[in-house]
Amino acid sequence: MDRSRSAVSVNQSKSWSDQSLAATEFFFADYRDFMFPPHVHETFAIGVIQFGGQRFRAGRATSLVMPEGSLCAINPGVVHEGGPATARGWQYRMIYPSPALVAATLRESHSAISGDDWRLAGHVIDDPELFRDFVRLHVSSQEGEAPLERQTRFAIFLRRLFERHGHFAPRTFRMDTPPRTATIVREYLHANAHDQVSIDDLAQAANVSNTQVIRAFSAATGMPPHAYLVSLRVERAKVLLRAGHRLAETALQVGFADQSQFTRHFKRLTGATPGRFAVEVSPRKVRNRQDGI
């Protein structure tokens, strides 16, 4: 699972660092015939095989196949090598979170068997739900979604992954957060919807842990904080569009990174693009409609 770029044109890859996740490296590749020599990572290597398959070998163990639709997991310090398992090669997505980030994310909700030895049990994991969770997380980073969304998706995915496929069991979680946690978080989101809000911001405002923020708010409202924030931004965008504001101006004013991101979320939640919505509710069109009535 090395991140090198092959010189062969049919082998393509792209990598980026996600600053909202402690500069964790994200990686996407579509390889036909690339062969990885034995190598090692100081980080975890966690990903999914989207198409084709990869032949993988850890150390001197027998090689195995990571097939399409599976998750792949490599603990830090494991020497491994790999190559294509099919004539088509393989397409995959990876993240490389540091042991420190993994420990910080899991420590609140899991008990390791030995100290902070956060390790995964196997290299090939068949878990369709986690596969989908990972793809959503990876795409949210690739498309530059809000930090709150990326951090929430990462935390939820990582906890589920280690709970189901790690060498330890989760602590029993009690809803012992202060009763006003959800209210405080909701008020904070409404007051700061135009800013780049993070999980740490919400936890600090409510004086609880990151885990408690996500669970308490989701239990009280039926949706995680990042989804609530996006919905709130779309509602505020409607108000501005009705008043005749331009699309790009509206996107930035309500807190979206750019017009593309704004359009994607607006259409997902309303069924219409913001451009179409703006035309339909423009002051002139509304006046004409009222005059006709």
QUIVENZI-V513286 format. One record per residue. RES is the residue in one letter. OMEGA is omega as a letter, one per 40 degrees, with the letter a starting at -180 (none if undefined). NEAR is the number of other ideal C-beta (glycine too) atoms within 8 Angstrom. D_CENTER is the distance of its C-alpha to the mean C-alpha in whole Angstrom. Layout:
res->[RES | RES]
omega->[OMEGA | OMEGA]
near->[NEAR | NEAR]
d_center->[D_CENTER | D_CENTER]
This chain:
res->[M | D | R | S | R | S | A | V | S | V | N | Q | S | K | S | W | S | D | Q | S | L | A | A | T | E | F | F | F | A | D | Y | R | D | F | M | F | P | P | H | V | H | E | T | F | A | I | G | V | I | Q | F | G | G | Q | R | F | R | A | G | R | A | T | S | L | V | M | P | E | G | S | L | C | A | I | N | P | G | V | V | H | E | G | G | P | A | T | A | R | G | W | Q | Y | R | M | I | Y | P | S | P | A | L | V | A | A | T | L | R | E | S | H | S | A | I | S | G | D | D | W | R | L | A | G | H | V | I | D | D | P | E | L | F | R | D | F | V | R | L | H | V | S | S | Q | E | G | E | A | P | L | E | R | Q | T | R | F | A | I | F | L | R | R | L | F | E | R | H | G | H | F | A | P | R | T | F | R | M | D | T | P | P | R | T | A | T | I | V | R | E | Y | L | H | A | N | A | H | D | Q | V | S | I | D | D | L | A | Q | A | A | N | V | S | N | T | Q | V | I | R | A | F | S | A | A | T | G | M | P | P | H | A | Y | L | V | S | L | R | V | E | R | A | K | V | L | L | R | A | G | H | R | L | A | E | T | A | L | Q | V | G | F | A | D | Q | S | Q | F | T | R | H | F | K | R | L | T | G | A | T | P | G | R | F | A | V | E | V | S | P | R | K | V | R | N | R | Q | D | G | I]
omega->[i | a | a | i | a | i | a | a | a | i | a | i | i | i | i | i | i | a | i | i | i | i | i | i | i | a | i | a | i | a | i | a | a | i | i | i | i | a | a | i | i | i | i | i | a | a | i | i | a | i | i | a | i | i | a | i | i | i | i | a | i | a | i | a | i | a | i | i | a | i | i | a | i | i | i | i | a | i | a | i | a | i | a | i | i | i | a | a | i | i | a | i | a | i | a | a | i | i | a | i | i | i | a | a | a | a | a | a | a | i | i | i | a | i | i | a | a | a | i | a | a | a | a | a | i | a | a | a | i | i | i | i | a | a | i | i | a | a | i | i | a | a | i | i | a | i | a | i | a | a | i | i | i | a | a | i | a | i | i | a | a | i | a | a | i | a | a | a | i | i | i | a | i | i | a | i | i | a | a | a | a | i | i | a | i | i | i | i | i | a | a | a | a | a | i | a | i | i | i | i | a | i | i | a | a | i | i | i | i | i | a | i | a | a | a | a | i | i | a | a | a | i | i | a | a | i | i | a | i | i | i | i | i | i | i | i | i | a | a | i | i | a | i | i | i | a | a | i | i | a | a | a | a | i | i | a | a | a | i | i | i | a | a | a | a | a | i | a | a | a | i | i | i | i | i | i | a | i | a | a | a | a | a | a | i | i | i | i | i | i | i | i | none]
near->[11 | 6 | 10 | 6 | 6 | 8 | 4 | 8 | 4 | 7 | 15 | 8 | 13 | 7 | 9 | 8 | 8 | 11 | 5 | 7 | 12 | 7 | 7 | 13 | 12 | 15 | 13 | 12 | 11 | 10 | 13 | 10 | 10 | 11 | 7 | 11 | 6 | 6 | 9 | 8 | 12 | 7 | 10 | 15 | 12 | 14 | 13 | 13 | 16 | 8 | 8 | 12 | 12 | 14 | 12 | 14 | 11 | 9 | 7 | 2 | 6 | 4 | 7 | 9 | 10 | 14 | 9 | 9 | 8 | 12 | 14 | 18 | 13 | 12 | 8 | 8 | 7 | 10 | 9 | 14 | 11 | 10 | 10 | 15 | 11 | 8 | 4 | 8 | 14 | 15 | 10 | 12 | 12 | 14 | 14 | 14 | 13 | 11 | 10 | 7 | 11 | 13 | 10 | 7 | 11 | 13 | 8 | 9 | 9 | 15 | 7 | 11 | 6 | 4 | 4 | 6 | 8 | 12 | 7 | 13 | 6 | 7 | 10 | 12 | 13 | 7 | 9 | 7 | 7 | 13 | 12 | 8 | 12 | 14 | 11 | 9 | 13 | 13 | 8 | 11 | 13 | 9 | 8 | 7 | 9 | 13 | 9 | 14 | 13 | 15 | 13 | 13 | 13 | 13 | 13 | 11 | 12 | 12 | 14 | 11 | 15 | 14 | 10 | 8 | 11 | 12 | 8 | 10 | 6 | 10 | 7 | 4 | 8 | 4 | 7 | 3 | 10 | 7 | 4 | 7 | 15 | 11 | 7 | 10 | 15 | 11 | 8 | 13 | 14 | 8 | 6 | 9 | 13 | 7 | 6 | 7 | 14 | 10 | 13 | 7 | 10 | 16 | 13 | 7 | 9 | 16 | 6 | 10 | 7 | 10 | 11 | 13 | 16 | 14 | 11 | 15 | 16 | 11 | 8 | 8 | 9 | 4 | 7 | 10 | 16 | 12 | 9 | 13 | 15 | 12 | 10 | 11 | 14 | 13 | 8 | 10 | 15 | 10 | 8 | 12 | 14 | 9 | 7 | 6 | 8 | 5 | 12 | 7 | 9 | 14 | 14 | 9 | 9 | 14 | 11 | 13 | 6 | 9 | 9 | 6 | 13 | 15 | 12 | 9 | 12 | 14 | 11 | 6 | 8 | 8 | 3 | 9 | 8 | 15 | 8 | 8 | 13 | 10 | 8 | 8 | 10 | 9 | 8 | 6 | 10 | 10 | 8 | 8 | 8 | 7 | 6 | 5 | 4]
d_center->[20 | 21 | 20 | 23 | 24 | 27 | 30 | 30 | 29 | 28 | 25 | 22 | 19 | 17 | 15 | 14 | 13 | 10 | 13 | 10 | 10 | 13 | 14 | 12 | 13 | 11 | 13 | 14 | 18 | 20 | 23 | 27 | 29 | 27 | 28 | 27 | 30 | 29 | 27 | 25 | 22 | 22 | 18 | 16 | 15 | 13 | 12 | 13 | 17 | 16 | 20 | 23 | 23 | 24 | 26 | 26 | 28 | 27 | 30 | 34 | 32 | 33 | 30 | 28 | 26 | 22 | 22 | 20 | 18 | 18 | 15 | 17 | 17 | 19 | 20 | 21 | 25 | 25 | 27 | 26 | 27 | 26 | 27 | 27 | 28 | 29 | 31 | 28 | 26 | 22 | 19 | 16 | 12 | 12 | 10 | 13 | 13 | 16 | 18 | 18 | 15 | 14 | 18 | 17 | 14 | 16 | 19 | 19 | 19 | 20 | 24 | 24 | 27 | 28 | 27 | 24 | 24 | 20 | 21 | 20 | 22 | 22 | 21 | 21 | 19 | 19 | 17 | 16 | 14 | 12 | 12 | 11 | 8 | 7 | 8 | 6 | 2 | 5 | 7 | 5 | 6 | 9 | 10 | 10 | 9 | 10 | 9 | 9 | 7 | 4 | 7 | 7 | 4 | 5 | 8 | 9 | 8 | 10 | 13 | 13 | 14 | 16 | 18 | 19 | 19 | 20 | 23 | 24 | 23 | 21 | 24 | 25 | 23 | 25 | 25 | 27 | 25 | 27 | 28 | 27 | 24 | 22 | 25 | 24 | 21 | 21 | 24 | 22 | 19 | 22 | 24 | 21 | 19 | 20 | 19 | 16 | 15 | 13 | 13 | 16 | 18 | 18 | 19 | 22 | 23 | 23 | 24 | 22 | 19 | 16 | 16 | 19 | 17 | 14 | 17 | 20 | 18 | 17 | 20 | 22 | 21 | 19 | 15 | 13 | 13 | 11 | 12 | 16 | 15 | 14 | 17 | 20 | 19 | 20 | 23 | 24 | 24 | 26 | 29 | 29 | 29 | 32 | 34 | 34 | 31 | 30 | 26 | 25 | 26 | 25 | 21 | 22 | 24 | 21 | 18 | 17 | 16 | 18 | 20 | 18 | 15 | 18 | 19 | 16 | 15 | 19 | 20 | 17 | 19 | 22 | 23 | 25 | 24 | 24 | 27 | 29 | 28 | 30 | 33 | 34 | 34 | 35 | 38 | 41 | 40 | 40 | 43 | 44 | 43 | 45 | 48 | 48 | 48]
